[in-house]
Amino acid sequence: MDTYTVESTSTDELPPLERAGFWGAHITAYQSALDYRFPCADFSGSTIRQRSPDYQLVEYWSGAIIYNRTYGQVRRSPDEDYRFLIPLAGEMSVRQDGRQTRLEVGTGSLVTFAEPVEFVQGLGTHGFIMTIPAHQVDGPLGRSSPLAAGLDLTAGLGRVVGDMVSGLARERDSLACHQFDAVCDRLVELLCMIVAGDDRPDVPAHLAEVEALVRRYVRAHAADPELTGKTIAQDLGWSLRQIQLALQRADTTPRDLIREERLRLVRTRLQDPAYRHLPITDLAYASGFSSASALSTAFRHRYGAAPREVRLSTEQNT
């Protein structure tokens, strides 16, 4: 069953000397592998996280800090998902791909964790950071979407997107999982329109809906070894041709999408201590692959490392 959780965390109850170490471990658990620098000794911070299997929205209050995701961390701890940053107070800047942008209140930035990135925050920073699955952005915008910084959230679609994020936070305790995901889906669709300059060719609305639902279905059923384009069509009540056309707009196919979601599932399980006892062969079968060799070949091609190497790296870093 899909789960939606809301949890709050703060450094206020900790001794001052323990706060920096706690915050580093806390943010790494919420986001990904990062380096941390604390310009001030009296750091304090707090977060409220909303999370479903597909999306995460974190509202945070923080002292001065510098986050840095290095080339080594990108390689050792792959994370292809995007982060959408919205500052609400304080000073913040982001650097990626040789570009540095100062983020002001009323702006936003979309960055990827698949490349090195640096965030610099001053005292009294308050904002949102939303984690968006890579396929939700790569499909509409293309596989090599650049840093999108300084997005205007004060008017037009930008204001709608900003209001939706704020609304998700205000109603965090009243939402069900499917409601949270539905709003996030629409929010990301509008965000992609803003990033693209709203100059993409129009896509039939029903194909966009089909694509979103197919992606969600495949992610939920990726471990099923019998999953195919045909079974997806049967279960969702569409023709296989409709599904193929819907995914074609994102430059993928049912087969490629299924393989991609299975690989993401394997990578997540390799990094999860709860699955460390499971041999790679059993993990392959449990994730929908026909054999360990099929998994190893596809995984190395996708991530540049064997499953055992990723598991060993994760164990060494914990």
Helices and strands as residue ranges (DSSP letters): E 5-10, H 16-30, E 35-37, E 45-51, E 56-62, E 65-69, H 71-76, E 82-89, E 92-96, E 99-103, E 107-112, E 117-121, E 125-132, H 134-141, E 148-152, H 156-170, H 177-195, H 205-221, H 229-236, H 240-248, H 254-270, G 273-275, H 280-286, H 292-303, H 307-316
